[in-house]
């Protein structure tokens, strides 16, 4: 049950990142929250396998901190990469008339 709560928390962090990081028009609505849910789920399972108890506060803090850092970094990287690629493609299609 805790894994479900962690995944929901990761998705909420992803939603927050989606609407606070610039260039959000370059990615889909569900991409960043899905990355958040997947990241927090994987981190939670790894920390559980490492022996941390599910009711200890440290597992929650570490999981959500890693999830938040991942979604914000991912949102920034995807936005910048997509903007560069879109600009290059537009320049290519317009015959290089754009700078």
C-alpha positions as CSV (number, residue, x, y, z in Angstrom):
1,X,0.0,0.0,0.0
2,X,2.9,2.4,0.8
3,X,4.2,1.9,-2.8
4,X,0.9,3.2,-4.1
5,X,1.2,6.3,-1.9
6,X,4.8,6.8,-3.0
7,X,3.8,6.5,-6.7
8,X,1.0,9.1,-6.2
9,X,3.5,11.4,-4.4
10,X,5.9,11.1,-7.3
11,X,3.1,11.8,-9.8
12,X,2.2,14.9,-7.8
13,X,5.8,16.0,-7.8
14,X,5.8,15.5,-11.5
15,X,2.7,17.7,-11.9
16,X,4.3,20.4,-9.8
17,X,7.4,20.2,-11.9
18,X,5.5,20.3,-15.2
19,X,3.7,23.5,-14.3
20,X,6.7,25.3,-12.7
21,X,9.5,24.5,-15.1
22,X,9.6,26.6,-18.3
23,X,9.1,25.1,-21.7
24,X,6.2,22.9,-20.6
25,X,4.7,23.1,-24.1
26,X,7.4,20.9,-25.4
27,X,6.3,17.7,-23.6
28,X,3.1,15.9,-23.1
29,X,0.9,16.3,-20.1
30,X,1.6,12.9,-18.6
31,X,5.3,12.5,-19.4
32,X,6.8,14.3,-16.4
33,X,4.3,12.9,-13.8
34,X,4.9,9.4,-15.2
35,X,8.6,9.8,-14.7
36,X,8.0,11.0,-11.2
37,X,5.8,8.0,-10.3
38,X,8.3,5.5,-11.9
39,X,11.3,7.1,-10.2
40,X,9.8,7.2,-6.7
41,X,8.5,3.6,-7.1
42,X,11.9,2.3,-8.1
43,X,13.7,4.3,-5.4
44,X,11.2,3.0,-2.8
45,X,11.7,-0.6,-3.8
46,X,15.5,-0.3,-3.8
47,X,15.5,1.3,-0.4
48,X,13.2,-1.4,0.9
49,X,15.5,-4.1,-0.4
50,X,18.4,-2.3,1.2
51,X,16.7,-2.9,4.6
52,X,15.0,0.4,5.4
53,X,11.7,0.1,7.2
54,X,8.6,1.4,5.4
55,X,7.5,3.3,8.5
56,X,10.9,5.1,9.0
57,X,10.9,8.7,8.0
58,X,14.2,8.5,6.2
59,X,12.8,6.2,3.4
60,X,10.0,8.7,2.7
61,X,12.3,11.8,2.7
62,X,15.0,10.1,0.5
63,X,12.4,8.7,-2.0
64,X,10.6,12.0,-2.4
65,X,13.8,14.0,-2.6
66,X,15.3,11.8,-5.3
67,X,11.9,11.9,-7.1
68,X,11.7,15.7,-7.0
69,X,15.3,16.1,-8.2
70,X,14.7,13.7,-11.0
71,X,11.5,15.2,-12.3
72,X,12.9,18.8,-12.2
73,X,16.1,17.8,-14.0
74,X,14.1,15.7,-16.5
75,X,11.7,18.5,-17.2
76,X,14.5,20.9,-17.8
77,X,16.5,18.6,-20.0
78,X,13.5,17.5,-22.1
79,X,12.3,21.1,-22.6
80,X,15.7,22.3,-23.8
81,X,16.4,19.4,-26.0
82,X,13.0,19.5,-27.7
83,X,13.3,23.3,-28.2
84,X,16.7,22.9,-29.9
85,X,15.5,20.0,-32.0
86,X,12.3,21.9,-33.0
87,X,14.3,25.0,-34.0
88,X,16.8,22.9,-36.0
89,X,14.0,21.1,-37.8
90,X,12.2,24.4,-38.6
91,X,15.4,25.9,-39.9
92,X,15.9,22.8,-42.1
93,X,12.4,22.9,-43.5
94,X,12.5,26.6,-44.2
95,X,15.7,26.2,-46.2
96,X,18.0,27.7,-43.6
97,X,16.4,31.1,-43.7
98,X,15.9,31.2,-39.9
99,X,18.8,31.9,-37.7
